[in-house]
Amino acid sequence: MNAKQRVAERAATFVSEGMVVGLGTGSTADYFIQALAELHREGMPFTTVSSSVVSQIKAHDLGLPSISLDQVTTVDLYVDGADEVSPDITLLKGQGADLVREKLLAKASRHFLVLVDESKLVRSIGQNFAIPIEVMPFAWRMVKTQLEVLGGQGDLRRIAGKDNLMISSHGSLILDMVFPDELDVATLNERLNAIPGVVEHGIFKNLANAVFLGVAGGVEERWADNGDEAS
């Protein structure tokens, strides 16, 4: 069993009868979806809601009961990965271009568990990746100007190997921006939230309850201060 499978199966032990379970996207989230399928085959009743079309299709193919995002008011448990995790369990997400759905589920969830390996641990957010910022297509130049006032540098994301621009699942353009180290993440989070034309961004601060870290032969759980351990 590899590290991704170990953290996914550990997260699946937090699923209980009658839950609405949010499904993340990516290779580690796939293992979690497979673990849910085993619980479903064993007769546990629960419902899933997906953060992307990709995870929705996987859930459907495995026979998991699903509802659409517009039917959800709260989510009992949301399980997903992250591109970066800082020591205070702030996350960076967005390489998969599903920021709006992911943050909606993270905010609506009673418990948000993040599954990563040690390569995702960073000293500070933005260490390995630019900050993805979804913008309204007609407003991207104005937003970029505001981001440059904050010291940001970057441009619109393009599809790898092609000239086409990346379009998010929400229909937005994505600016990948690098900011000065002296601009702390808490301040950046607040300023990004205040810029008109920004649809969403990849900083997930004070949203995750725990990080499950795949380590040699086991799983290390790191719980945040914003909630008790899931029960």
C-alpha positions in Angstrom: 0.0 0.0 0.0 1.5 3.4 -1.0 1.4 6.6 1.0 -1.5 8.1 -1.0 -3.6 5.0 -0.4 -2.8 5.0 3.3 -3.9 8.6 3.9 -7.0 8.0 1.8 -8.1 4.9 3.7 -7.4 6.7 7.0 -9.7 9.5 5.9 -12.4 7.0 5.0 -12.6 5.9 8.6 -14.1 9.2 9.4 -17.1 8.6 7.2 -20.3 7.5 9.1 -23.9 6.7 8.2 -26.0 9.4 6.6 -23.1 11.8 5.9 -22.9 14.1 2.9 -19.3 13.6 1.8 -17.4 16.1 -0.4 -15.1 14.5 -3.0 -11.9 16.1 -4.0 -10.0 15.8 -7.3 -6.6 14.2 -8.0 -4.7 11.0 -7.6 -4.9 10.9 -3.8 -8.6 11.9 -3.8 -9.1 9.0 -6.3 -7.9 6.5 -3.6 -10.4 8.1 -1.2 -13.3 7.7 -3.7 -12.3 4.0 -4.1 -12.3 3.6 -0.3 -15.8 5.1 -0.2 -16.9 2.6 -2.9 -15.8 -0.2 -0.6 -17.8 1.3 2.3 -20.8 1.6 -0.1 -20.5 -2.1 -1.1 -20.5 -3.0 2.6 -23.8 -1.3 3.0 -23.0 2.1 4.6 -25.5 4.7 3.6 -24.1 8.2 2.6 -24.2 10.7 -0.2 -21.4 12.3 -2.2 -21.0 15.7 -3.8 -18.1 16.4 -6.1 -15.6 19.3 -6.4 -15.2 18.6 -10.2 -16.7 16.9 -13.1 -13.8 14.4 -13.0 -14.6 13.3 -9.5 -18.3 13.2 -10.2 -17.7 10.8 -13.1 -15.5 8.6 -10.9 -18.2 8.5 -8.2 -20.8 7.6 -10.8 -18.7 4.9 -12.4 -18.2 3.3 -8.9 -21.9 3.5 -8.1 -21.7 6.0 -5.3 -24.9 7.9 -4.5 -24.4 11.6 -5.5 -26.2 14.9 -5.4 -25.3 18.1 -7.3 -23.6 21.1 -5.6 -26.8 23.2 -5.9 -28.6 20.8 -3.6 -26.1 21.2 -0.8 -26.2 23.6 2.1 -23.7 21.9 4.4 -21.2 19.1 4.0 -20.4 16.7 6.8 -16.9 15.8 5.6 -14.8 17.1 2.7 -11.6 15.3 1.7 -9.2 16.6 -0.9 -5.5 17.2 -1.6 -3.5 20.4 -1.8 -0.6 21.8 -3.8 1.1 23.3 -0.7 0.6 23.1 3.0 2.2 25.6 5.4 2.9 24.8 9.2 -0.3 26.6 10.3 -2.3 24.4 7.8 -2.9 27.1 5.3 -3.3 25.5 1.9 -2.6 26.5 -1.6 -4.9 24.9 -4.2 -5.9 25.5 -7.8 -3.5 23.7 -10.1 -6.6 21.7 -11.3 -8.6 24.9 -12.1 -11.6 24.0 -9.8 -11.1 26.7 -7.2 -14.7 27.9 -6.9 -16.2 24.4 -6.2 -13.3 23.5 -4.0 -13.6 26.5 -1.8 -17.4 26.3 -1.6 -17.1 22.7 -0.3 -14.3 23.6 2.1 -16.3 26.5 3.5 -19.5 24.5 3.8 -17.9 21.4 5.4 -18.1 20.6 9.1 -14.8 18.8 8.7 -12.2 19.3 5.9 -9.4 16.7 5.8 -6.4 17.3 3.5 -4.4 14.4 2.1 -0.8 15.0 1.2 2.7 13.6 1.1 5.8 15.3 2.4 6.6 17.0 -0.9 3.6 19.3 -0.3 4.9 20.7 2.9 6.3 24.3 2.6 7.6 27.0 4.9 5.2 29.5 3.5 2.4 29.5 0.8 3.8 30.4 -2.6 7.1 28.6 -2.1 6.7 26.2 -5.0 3.8 27.5 -7.0 2.4 30.8 -8.1 -0.9 31.9 -6.5 -3.8 31.0 -8.8 -6.4 33.7 -9.0 -9.6 33.2 -10.9 -10.9 36.3 -12.6 -13.9 37.4 -14.6 -12.8 37.2 -18.3 -13.7 40.8 -19.1 -11.9 42.1 -16.0 -8.6 40.3 -16.0 -6.5 43.3 -17.1 -7.9 45.5 -14.3 -7.4 42.8 -11.8 -3.9 42.2 -12.9 -3.1 45.9 -12.5 -4.4 45.7 -8.9 -2.3 42.6 -8.2 0.8 44.4 -9.6 0.2 47.2 -7.1 0.6 44.5 -4.4 3.9 43.6 -6.0 2.5 40.6 -7.9 4.1 39.4 -11.1 2.6 36.8 -13.5 0.2 36.3 -16.4 -2.7 34.3 -17.6 -2.4 30.5 -17.3 -2.2 28.7 -20.7 -2.9 25.1 -21.5 0.5 23.2 -21.4 1.9 22.9 -24.9 -0.8 24.9 -26.5 -1.5 28.6 -27.2 -5.0 28.4 -25.7 -5.8 30.1 -22.3 -6.8 27.9 -19.4 -10.5 28.2 -18.5 -11.6 27.2 -15.1 -14.6 24.9 -14.5 -16.5 28.1 -13.4 -15.7 29.7 -16.8 -13.1 32.1 -15.5 -9.6 32.9 -16.6 -6.7 32.2 -14.2 -3.9 34.5 -13.3 -0.9 32.8 -11.8 0.9 35.4 -9.7 4.0 35.5 -7.6 4.1 38.0 -4.7 7.0 39.4 -2.6 8.1 37.3 0.4 7.5 40.3 2.7 3.7 40.2 1.9 2.4 37.8 4.5 -0.3 35.3 3.5 -2.9 36.5 5.9 -2.6 40.0 4.4 -2.6 38.7 0.9 -5.6 36.6 1.5 -7.6 39.6 2.7 -6.4 41.9 -0.1 -7.3 39.3 -2.8 -10.8 38.9 -1.3 -11.3 42.7 -1.6 -10.4 43.1 -5.3 -13.4 43.5 -7.6 -13.3 41.0 -10.5 -11.6 38.3 -8.5 -13.9 35.3 -8.5 -11.7 33.1 -6.2 -8.1 32.4 -5.4 -6.0 29.5 -4.2 -5.2 30.5 -0.6 -7.3 28.4 1.7 -6.7 29.9 5.1 -8.5 28.7 8.3 -10.5 26.2 6.3 -8.8 22.8 6.9 -9.3 20.9 10.1 -6.5 18.5 9.6 -3.7 17.3 7.3 -3.1 13.6 6.9 0.5 13.2 5.9 1.7 10.0 4.3 5.0 9.1 5.9 7.1 5.9 5.8 4.9 3.1 6.8 2.1 5.2 8.2 0.0 8.3 8.5 0.7 11.4 10.5 -2.3 13.5 11.5 -1.8 17.2 12.1 -4.9 18.9 13.5 -5.5 22.6 13.3 -6.7 24.9 16.1 -10.0 25.7 14.3 -11.8 22.6 15.3 -11.8 19.3 17.3 -10.9 16.0 15.7 -13.7 14.6 13.6 -15.8 12.0 15.2 
